[in-house]
Amino acid sequence: MAQFKGVCVGAGYFSHFQYEAWQRIPEVTITAMCNRNPERAQAIMDNFGIANHYTDYREMLETEKPDFVDIITPPPTHLEMCKVAADLGIHVICQKPLAPTFDEAKQIVEHTGKANIRFMVHENWRFQPWYREIKRLLDDGAIGEKIHVMSFRSRMGDGWGDDAYLNRQPYFRDYPRLLVYENGVHFIDTYRYLAGEITSVYAVLKKFNPVIAGEDFAMVTFNFASGATGLWDANRYNESNMPNPRYTFGEFLVDGNAGSIRLYSDGHLTVQELGKPETEHAYQHEDRNFAGDCCYTTQRHFVDHLIDGGEFETNGPNYLRTLAVQDAVYRSEEQGLPVQVPSV
């Protein structure tokens, strides 16, 4: 069995999901972590059996000499960290949002590419079990060979009131761009995974909660090269009526030329062929770790392709196409018009 020595940078809210998932991948040993807050670091070391702590990530990379680093820090830190790791010949898996701007993200992709190391964005949405299964159903022609419309509706309810986001991710309050930048990019990437490249977008973005800086509502229409249409209807202000709105983050409907696939908030899927009743579709999903254990599946994908040399689904060049769509969404809102997505 191949063995990889890994290190991690970061100790925020989401990092715990990634540390836990690494524990379950037998080919990986996380030998060290880096964080400036000793209390946060100690909690992670105790919980996940990590032996070494550093306050300087460069020192950690130079001393530990890992095979890869998992960067789980805020976006403004990613460019420098990715460059340093790449220059040391260390493979990188990096959290999204990849960078504050498209230009910085492009610099990351170009630098890691020239350094000839393996680079993957920790974009875990497409690795959620329901989307893997929907993709399989689409490829098998369960609702025909042509997608008509994909529509997702999300109401998170964690962004209303004066204490919005404080319990989990307080820095959200200060993001000048929030919902599309932090959450919508997941769906852009997943829509591309399911239906191919997006050619144009039209977006209406709003801020419902006055205590935050960025948008918390989005209604975005996507046009695909295939002729399909996508709709993303989301806000973090109003509430879901489900016990765990963070399992699937909403409801999804895919209409094809021969029927429909529906994802419900509890993770179950149905297929309805034209002229027939809706039927339950059985598949494996589990409420473990985060959103169907997608961190584990994402990190398993990273390790599998370190072993076999295959391309990561969310490698740098691929993910730049997702970020080009994200930029087009914001330009559409600014202009009040549909915007073409540039090729990258």
N, C-alpha and C positions, 0 to 999 in steps of 0.2 A: 504494500500500500504506500502511495506517495505521501510524503509528510511536508507540511508547510509551516513555517514559523511566521506568525503574524503579530503586529502591534496595532494599537488603536489610539487615535487622538480624539478626545472629547468625553464628556461625562454628563451631558444634558439629558433632558427627558427621553428623547427617542433613542439615545445610545444604549439604554438598558435592553431594548428589544434586540439590538444587534449583538451585544455581548452574549446574551442568552442563546441566540441562534448559533454563534460560533462554538459554544460548548457542545452542541449536538452534531458537529461535523468532525468525524474522527480523524480526518487527514490534517486538521488544523490544531495548532496550539498557540494561543495568544499569550505571549510571554511578558508583555509590558503594556502599560497605558500611560497617556500623558494628559494632565490637566493641572491648571494653576490652583484649583481649590482642593486642599488636602482632604477635607471632610468628604467631598463628593468622590474623590479618588479612592479613599479608603473604603467607602461603602461598596463601590464597584469591585475593588480587589477582593473584599470579603465575600461578596455575593457570587462572584464568578471565578474565584480561584486564580487571580492574576498575581504573579509574584512581584513584579517590579513596577515602580511608579517614577515618572519623571515630570518635571515642570517645564522642561524645554524639549520640544519635539525633535529639534535637530540633534540634540545630544542623544535622545532615545534612538533615532534612526542610525546614527553613527556607532553607538555602543552595541545595540542589539543586533544590527545587521540582519533585519528580517527579510523574508521572501516578499512580503507584501505589507502595506499599511492600509488600515481602514480609517478614512478621514470623516469624522462625525462632528464637525464644527460648523459655525455659521458661514454663510457664503463668502463674505469678504476675505476670509482666511484661505480659501481654497487655492487660489492661483499660486501664492508663494509656497504653500505646503506641497502641492502637486509638483511644482518645479524642483524643489529640494529633493523630494523622494525620487523623481525621475532621474535627476542628475546622479543620484547614488545607485541607480540601477534597481530600484525597488518598485515592484508592481503596486498599482493603486486601485482601490475601490473607494469612490468618493460620494458622499451624501449629496442629494439635491436639496434646495436649488444649487445648481452647479456654480453659479457666479452671479454677482449683482447685475452684470450687463452681458449682452451677447458677445461683445468684443473680448471681455475677460474670459468667457467660456471658450471662445475660439482660441485664445492664447493657450489655455490649458490643453486643449485638444492638440494643437500644433506642437507644443513643447513635449508632451508625453509621446506623441507619435514619432518625433525626431529622435527621442531618447531610446526608442526601441524597447520600451517596457510595455507590459499589459495594463490597459486602463479601462475601467468600467464605472459607469455612474450607478450608484445604488438607487435605481428607479424601480421600486418594488411593486407598483400598482399592477402592471401587466402580469406579474407573477402571482397575483391572488388567484386562488383555485377556480373561482367562478369564471374569470376571464380566460384562463387556460382551457377550461371546458367549453366555453362559448366559442373560442377559436377552433377547437376540435370539431364542434358541431357545424360551424360554418364551412370548414374545409371538407367535411363529409357531405355537404349539401343538404343538411337537415331542413333548411328553410329556402332551398333553391340555390342558384348559382350567383344571384345578384342581391346585394344589400340595397334596400330602398332608404331606410332611415334608422339611425341610432339615436336614442334619446335617454339622457340620464337626468334624474331629479334628485337634488341633495338639499337637506335642511339639517344643519349640524347643531344649532342652538347653543353653541359655546361662545358666542360673540356678542351677546346683548348685556346691557347694564354697565355700571361704572367699573366693575371688576373683570371685564371681558378678557379672557385668555390668561389671567394672572396665575391661576392654579397650575396650568400645564406649560404654556409657552408664552410668557409675558412679553418677549421681544416682538411678538406679532403686532402688538399695539403700535409700534413705531415704524413698521415697514411702510414706506411710501406706496409700494405696490404689495398687495396682500393676497387676495383670494386666488387670482389667476397665477401669480408668481409662486405661491406656496402650495396650493392645492390643485388648481386648474391644470398645471403642467402635467400632473399625474394622468389626467384624463386625456389631454392632448396626446401623450405618448401611448396610452392604451387604445385610443381611437385609431391611431396610426397602426398599431399592432393588429387590430381587428380588421380594418377596412382599407389600409394602404395610405398613400400620401395625400395630404391636405393641400389644396391649391389656393383657396381663398377663405376669408373669415369675415363675419360681421358681428360686432360686439356692442352690448350695452352694459356698462359697469356703473355701480352706484355705491355710496357709503351710507348705510343705515344707522350705524352707531357713531355718534359724534365724538366719542372719546378716543377713537383710533385714527391713524393717519391714512391708511389705504382703503381700497374698496373691499366690501364684504358681501356684495351681490354681483352676480354675473349672469347674463343671458347671451350665450354665444352660439352662432350658427357656423358650421364648418361645411365646406364643399370639398368633395374628394375627387381625385383624378378618375376614379371608377364611375363617377356619376352619383354616388351615394351622398346623402346629407346627414349631418350630425347636429344634435342640439345638446347643449349643456346648460341646465337651469339650476343654479346653485346659490345659496346664501348661508352664512354662518350665524345669522341673527335669529331667524325663526327656527322653531324646534321640530324634531321628528316625533312621531307617535310610537316609535319602537323602543323597547327596553335598552337596546345597545345600538345607537345610531352609528357607532364607529366600527361596526362589523363590516358592512358593505358600503357605508357612507351614503346609501340611498337606493333608489330603484332604477333599473335599466331595462329598456325595451329595444329589441332589434327586429325590425321588419324587413323581410326579404320577399322575393317574388313568389315564394311558395309557402310563406307562413311567418311565424313570429317566435322569438325566444324572449322569455321574461326572467329577469333576476329580481328576486324579492329581498327585502331588507334583512331577512334571517338567513340569507345565503341559498335558499332553494331555487332551483331552475325549473321552468316549464317550457315545453315546446307545443306550439299550436299550428298544425298544418292547415292550409286553407280548406275550408269546408268541413273541418273536424274539430272536436272539442280540445280544449287545453289539457295536456297530460303532464304529469310530474316526470322530471328527468333526474334519475338517481346518479350521483357522483360523490366523490370523497371531498369533504371539506370539514375543517375542525376549528372551533373557536379557541385558538391557542396563540400565545405571543401577540402578534398584531395582525388584524385583518386577514384571518385565514392562514396564519403562519407564513405570510409572504416574505418576511425578512429571511427566514430560514431558506425558502425556495430561491430567493434572489442570491443569497450567499452560497448556496449549494451550486447554483449555475456558475458563479464566479470560479469556485474551486474546480468543478468538473472541466471547465475550459482552460484553466491553468494546467490541468492534467493532460487533456487531449489536444490542446493547441487551437481549438475551435474559436470562432468569433463570438464575442459577447453580444447578446441582443442589444444591449444599451451601451455599446462602445462609443467612443468620442464622436466620430463622424455621424453615426446614426442619431445620437442625442442632439447634435447641433440642428438637425432637421426639426426635432421637437421644439427646440428653443426658438427657431425661426418662426414657427407658428405662434408661439407665445408672444414674441415681439410684434407680430402682425395683429394679434388681438388688441394689444395696447394702442397700436397706431390706429386701428379701426375706431376705438373709443375716442381717441383724440380728434380724429377727422370726422366722425359721425358717418362714415361711409364703409362699404365693403373694401377689403384690402387684399391684394394678391400676396401670396406667400413666396418670397424669393427662393430660388434654388441655392443650396449651399454645398 
